[in-house]
């Protein structure tokens, strides 16, 4: 069950002994020890404190950001149930969704008090479960313990941040693909994929979700200066309007968020398909009437 971490360490080792030859003849290392040197040996909660405050313009963007993380949490827990071969139609599944969302909220509050970023679920764990076939909660408890312990030692964080992006990307891309496959498998097992309504909802939501992911500059163009994207030019706006614009941009440029919300809205407003059996019965009745008319004429 250690194949994921072994693959990561092997990629880290290969990157550590490899160099990149530039056109000028210089050799650049893929792995440097700069982050390890500047990392503190030991650190803990509230080593540095900041005064508590309230920033009004950030309220709407944060609400939208939490909507994004809510959608992610529901999807991640559903994928966990799928790769763990558990029933997604059970009462336990509903309780897990509720517990996961509550945990996100409580832990995010604690994280803010610890002067850290908000929390959300980790999609790669679904891929790890699919690869290792280990879905035990005891493994999760052990991981939590080790993460807390290693979080105290800053040098470990320095080692992790020194891993090149190509190594991290090579490992996580396969894990994310497992998440995608789990989502498709879950949709195929719980939805009527032959329904025109289902096909339309899936097609449009995937088109928007994949579209903004492939082309992220549509609503949040970071290639220019701040607030100059053509979607909503807001360089001279007030702080409150800039906050609203940031929140809307985050929502529209996050693929799984706009895709999920689109699917939810379409699922609410689109009527159900006309059952094929009724249409077939109608054709049979019409054919019977035509035959009876022919018999009468004869």
HELIX and SHEET records of a PDB file:
HELIX    1   1 UNK A    3  UNK A   16  1                                  14    
HELIX    2   2 UNK A   34  UNK A   38  1                                   5    
HELIX    3   3 UNK A   58  UNK A   83  1                                  26    
HELIX    4   4 UNK A   91  UNK A  113  1                                  23    
HELIX    5   5 UNK A  124  UNK A  132  1                                   9    
HELIX    6   6 UNK A  137  UNK A  152  1                                  16    
HELIX    7   7 UNK A  154  UNK A  161  1                                   8    
HELIX    8   8 UNK A  165  UNK A  190  1                                  26    
HELIX    9   9 UNK A  196  UNK A  214  1                                  19    
HELIX   10  10 UNK A  239  UNK A  253  1                                  15    
HELIX   11  11 UNK A  255  UNK A  269  1                                  15    
HELIX   12  12 UNK A  276  UNK A  297  1                                  22    
SHEET    1   A 2 UNK A  19  UNK A  21  0                                        
SHEET    2   A 2 UNK A  27  UNK A  29 -1                                        
END                                                                             
